[in-house]
Amino acid sequence: MLYKSRLLTKPHVFTSGIEGPACDREGNLYAVNYARKHTIGAVTPQGDSRLFLELPAGATGNAIRFHPSGRMFIADYTGHRILSVDMQSLEIDTFMEQPAMNQPNDLAVTRSGIWFASDPNWKQSDGKLWRIDENGKAELLESGMGTTNGIEVSYDERTLYVNETIQRRIWQYDLTADRRINNKRLFYEFADYGLDGMRCDVEGNVYVTRFGKGTIAVLTPQGKPIREITLHGKQCTNLTFGGTDGRSCYVTMADTGSVETFRTEVAGRCWALLHGQ
């Protein structure tokens, strides 16, 4: 049944810090903080979970995204850096390190390998937005924002979306041919509950986690709400798309330390990116 969530994993196989879900080309799901901090866990499409990776000393993952090449990238928020992982050898390298970051929180990537990172300061309820080129050079795009969190590039790569958790706003930027931002405007503002991770599907719809409400809100590219998907838990932290056709949505849940899943009508952009679509 479409848009009806079910539990994929057992409760508390991940800690309450579960975040950053991402699927590889084979359909396996990965998320941070499996059983304990400083780890990455892997979950099969059937819901079987295991430890996949121990992160380097001092590293704590938040977001996971796959580069179109298939390499895994991890936002290490305590290390102020982005790590990259070779999926065959499991060798971990530092792709970017930027002490001026509060904490790299969530990531988005283009087909050409340009990255965007949200960078919140939770104590001050503000945040920054960064652009990172193919060689790992970070450039500050904007500061003085709200608590920047969920971030995503549209399927046609003409738009960047960035949300602010505490302010409950989603901002929209135009992306130029060289993947620079301009023409910032408000995409949507919610009246209640926090915002966390965010993803687009191949039709340009935006999916955003409503932390505390336990739902996924879906908005059209024009910013019109069209659906709200109810989850079992309340503290949904992030989401991604996978499965054989890209229409399986996976949601990480902090209050249950587990992953929920539901089926959609349309494939997700992150799945299409990995499959060259």
Rosetta blueprint (number, residue, H / E / L):
1 M L
2 L E
3 Y L
4 K L
5 S L
6 R E
7 L E
8 L L
9 T L
10 K L
11 P L
12 H L
13 V L
14 F E
15 T L
16 S L
17 G L
18 I L
19 E L
20 G L
21 P L
22 A E
23 C E
24 D L
25 R L
26 E L
27 G L
28 N L
29 L E
30 Y E
31 A E
32 V E
33 N L
34 Y E
35 A L
36 R L
37 K L
38 H L
39 T E
40 I E
41 G E
42 A E
43 V E
44 T L
45 P L
46 Q L
47 G L
48 D L
49 S E
50 R E
51 L E
52 F E
53 L E
54 E E
55 L L
56 P L
57 A L
58 G L
59 A L
60 T L
61 G E
62 N E
63 A E
64 I E
65 R E
66 F E
67 H L
68 P L
69 S L
70 G L
71 R L
72 M E
73 F E
74 I E
75 A E
76 D E
77 Y L
78 T L
79 G L
80 H L
81 R E
82 I E
83 L E
84 S E
85 V E
86 D L
87 M L
88 Q L
89 S L
90 L L
91 E L
92 I E
93 D E
94 T E
95 F E
96 M E
97 E E
98 Q L
99 P L
100 A L
101 M L
102 N L
103 Q L
104 P L
105 N L
106 D L
107 L E
108 A E
109 V E
110 T L
111 R L
112 S L
113 G L
114 I L
115 W E
116 F E
117 A E
118 S E
119 D E
120 P E
121 N E
122 W L
123 K L
124 Q L
125 S L
126 D E
127 G E
128 K E
129 L E
130 W E
131 R E
132 I E
133 D L
134 E L
135 N L
136 G L
137 K L
138 A E
139 E E
140 L E
141 L E
142 E E
143 S E
144 G E
145 M E
146 G L
147 T L
148 T E
149 N E
150 G E
151 I E
152 E E
153 V E
154 S L
155 Y L
156 D L
157 E L
158 R L
159 T E
160 L E
161 Y E
162 V E
163 N E
164 E E
165 T L
166 I L
167 Q L
168 R L
169 R E
170 I E
171 W E
172 Q E
173 Y E
174 D E
175 L E
176 T L
177 A L
178 D L
179 R L
180 R L
181 I E
182 N E
183 N E
184 K E
185 R E
186 L E
187 F E
188 Y E
189 E E
190 F L
191 A L
192 D L
193 Y L
194 G E
195 L E
196 D E
197 G E
198 M E
199 R E
200 C E
201 D E
202 V L
203 E L
204 G L
205 N L
206 V E
207 Y E
208 V E
209 T E
210 R E
211 F E
212 G L
213 K L
214 G L
215 T E
216 I E
217 A E
218 V E
219 L E
220 T L
221 P L
222 Q L
223 G L
224 K L
225 P E
226 I E
227 R E
228 E E
229 I E
230 T E
231 L L
232 H L
233 G L
234 K L
235 Q L
236 C E
237 T E
238 N E
239 L E
240 T E
241 F E
242 G E
243 G L
244 T L
245 D L
246 G L
247 R L
248 S E
249 C E
250 Y E
251 V E
252 T E
253 M E
254 A L
255 D L
256 T L
257 G L
258 S E
259 V E
260 E E
261 T E
262 F E
263 R E
264 T L
265 E L
266 V L
267 A L
268 G E
269 R H
270 C H
271 W H
272 A H
273 L H
274 L H
275 H L
276 G L
277 Q L
